[in-house]
């Protein structure tokens, strides 16, 4: 006999969460059989909503779903199913040969509904639905050189060096753990440049940094060409590419979270890609780690001229 769904109040709506006891993610320890349940994810989404929604509103999402739990298949969902409630926002986005209707998360009720659909990780576009080819975010993805790193210092160093370069270009940058392997540096833009211009600029920044430190960093896309160096990845800046949303949960044991970080936390010896989980990410959010980042994004034109001058 199936249990009745649990009713979760989210703003002006009440959203049913079916089978809230269902385990979606394994526990952090091998002998931990509890893990993260669908109810846990719904509770976390409701609690983190005030901090997470500003990074989601108006942006098409790709949804990473785990409907059969930690041992089941993973579904990367772009199109919004017809069964989704009509109060959930959609965005029709051009693609080669047609369009895709993405889900957009504009409110707490949608966050809770997505938890009910076993959407563990939310991957967001770097542009908004109304200006789909004009991103207002630029992302640098910094992962450790080794698949199973013990030393996180190469990632810290890459973040420091990249921030120094961006500061020289007069571009503010925000730091975020990915909840997976490394760090993201996020640069707020004014949304005036085309996506191809933004991606080209990000690639040129990464190329300059790799050329300045050829023994430490690389922009080689193929792993066999990296020679143990840290890869400065800018691929997420292309059209229809996505990046994990701030405060989203990653599908790993212990339910780690992609958490915004203040720059003075970079030197914390406990900092790692999975430093925060659903158990303490809301507490981290309350510290306002990105409070010092300007609300208005910067134009790339002046930064491009400064970069070109550095390149000679």
C-alpha positions, 0 to 999 in steps of 0.5 A: 500500500503506497503512502499518501504524498507529503504536502509541502508549503512553498510560498502561495502553493502547496506542492505534493512530494511523493514517496518522500522517504525514497533515497536519491543519493547514498550516504557519505560513508560506505556503511551509511544506508540512509543517504539523502531522500526525496524529502530531504531534497525538498526540505533543502530546496525550500530552505535554500530558495532565498539564496538560490532563486536569484541565480535561477530566475529567468534562466533555462535549465537542464535537469539532472534526474535520478528517479531510481535512486543512487543505483539507477540510471541518470536522465539529463532532461532539457524538454519540459514534460507536458505533465509539469504544472502550467504554473511552472515557467517555460522557455522556448530556446532555438536549437539546430533544426527546431526549438527546445522548451526548457524549464525555468525555476522562478519560485520556491514552489518550482524548486520543491516540485523539481525535488519531487521529480528527483531533479538532484542537480540543476544546470543553468544557462549563463544567459536569460530566456529573453536574451538567450545569445547575450550571456550575463555570466562567464564561467571558468571551470578549474578541476584538479589535474588528477582524477582522484586528487589528494592535494587541492592546492593546484586548484587554489593556485589556479583560482588565485592566478586567474583572479589576479588576471581578472582584477588586472582586466578590471573584471570582478570574479566570484568563487564557487565550489562545484560540489564535484571536483573543483572550483568555478570562477564566475564573472558577472557581465552586462549581457551586451556581448554575443555568446561567441564573443564571450567564449572567445574572450574567456578562451583568450584569458585562459590561453594567456594564463596558460602561456604565462605558467606553462608548467602549471596550466593548460588549455588542451581539451584532450586529457592526454595532452595535458601532461599533469597540468591543470586544465583551464576549461572555458567550454561552458561559455558556448551556446546551449552549454550550462554550468551547475547552479549555485547551491544546487546538490550534486549527485554524489554520496553525502549530497555535496552542494555547489556553494558560493565561497568568499575569497578569504575562504580560499586559504581555508585548509578544509576547503575542497570541492565538496566542502559543503553539503545539504546539511550546512550549505544554507548556513554558508549561504547566510554568511553572504559569501558573494556580498562583495560582488557588484550587482551590475555586470561589467562590459567586456569591451574595456576588458578586451582592450586591456587583455589585447594590450597585455598580449602585445 
